[in-house]
Amino acid sequence: MITPQEQLDIIIKKITKSLLGKSQTTIRTLGKTFRGFESFDKNNRMDKDEFLVGLKQNGVVLTKFQTDFLLNYLDRNRDGSIDVAEFFYLIRGSPNENRVQVIVQAFKKFDKDNLGYIVADDFKGIFNAKHHPKVTRGELTEDQAYIELIQYFKEGNKSGHITLDEWKEYYAAVSADIEKDDNFIALIKETWRLK
């Protein structure tokens, strides 16, 4: 019997093969397609119907079972919308070692006592969103990017502590939206004022 993770892997491989089988730019084209839909919002979410239309427009055809499985996976909070950043993270995979190093470096900037967690309130005055992907695309202002970051980490987190795993998960989604390593590393260094 196939586990849910194995089923998800099969679907992601099918989507990746459909997209990369044409050209490398197709993943970016899919992102542009999604951003062009009316339901695509500033939080990188869109409704399920337009998500499926976007896949089809870019040559991705899934079975009804695969479609239902994927939509169920991507709509974890059951609000009827899809987290597009998470979808691209699934397609592109986790950040490579060079990216992980700078992600950890940024975390350690705030975890000076090696407690294993950081607190979002410490970001004020340091966070620099000038080159944040959503800011450069005009989707958010720098202040809105900061608020979005704080809200992301505070939602459902009663302790107010951000673990390294939570930090990595957040930046894996950001990484999935940036093709070149140099650009991602520069973004993290600028965002957190790293040397």
Helices and strands as residue ranges (DSSP letters): H 4-20, H 25-36, E 45-47, H 48-57, H 64-74, E 81-83, H 84-92, H 97-110, E 117-119, G 120-123, H 133-136, H 142-154, E 161-163, H 164-176, H 181-191
